[in-house]
Amino acid sequence: MKKQFNENITFFKFILVGALNTLVGLGSIFILFNTLHFNYWVSTSLGNLLGIICSYVLNKSFTFQSKKSANKTIWKFILVSIVCYLFSYYLGHIFNMFMYNNGLITKSKLTENISILLASGIYTISNYLGHKYYTFAKG
């Protein structure tokens, strides 16, 4: 019972940190994409880089309370973040292209923004699992 409670607290902390990361990362993505008119890949990679920096600091110290040195965790954190980024934003892009190529939507800023939101959700879930069971795994 206590283990389940601790799991719930850790996930809740991850969600809180994720909310802040969303403000930093996704906010940056939308500004870069919609205001500065950077393309999809530049916007999502730069925005996620800012989110990754914020995420590492907060997840290491607050969410997972890892005592491991930065030297041992930073490379794992970067690896998990990059893999999750490529996986999720590629899926979001593929989803958008599938919908467009099959005549289900017309390509527009709105549909690309929707694919960014979809990819962001996939990124959050895969990122949590990767950091919990790999980057900051106990033991």
LINPE-V576491 format. One line per field, one symbol per residue. ss: DSSP state (a for helix, b for strand, c for the rest). phi: phi as a letter, one per 30 degrees, with the letter a starting at -180 (. if undefined). psi: psi as a letter, one per 20 degrees, with the letter a starting at -180 (. if undefined). A space follows every 10 residues. Layout:
ss=???
phi=???
psi=???
This chain:
ss=caaaaaaaaa aaaaaaaaaa aaaaaaaaaa aaaaacccca aaaaaaaaaa aaaaaaaaaa aaacccccca aaaaaaaaaa aaaaaaaaaa aaaaaaaaaa acccccccaa aaaaaaaaaa aaaaaaaaaa aaaaacccc
phi=.ddddddddd dddddddddd ddddddeded dddcccidde dddddddddd dddddedddd dcdchdcdde edcddddddd dddddddddd ddddeddddd dcidbcdaed dddddddedd ddeddddedd ddcbdcedj
psi=ghggghgggg hggggghhgg hgggghgggh ggghgikqrg ggghggghgg hgggggghhg hggilpiqqh hhhghggggg ggghgggghg gggggghggg hjjhrqprhg hhhghggghh ggggghgggg hgifgkpq.
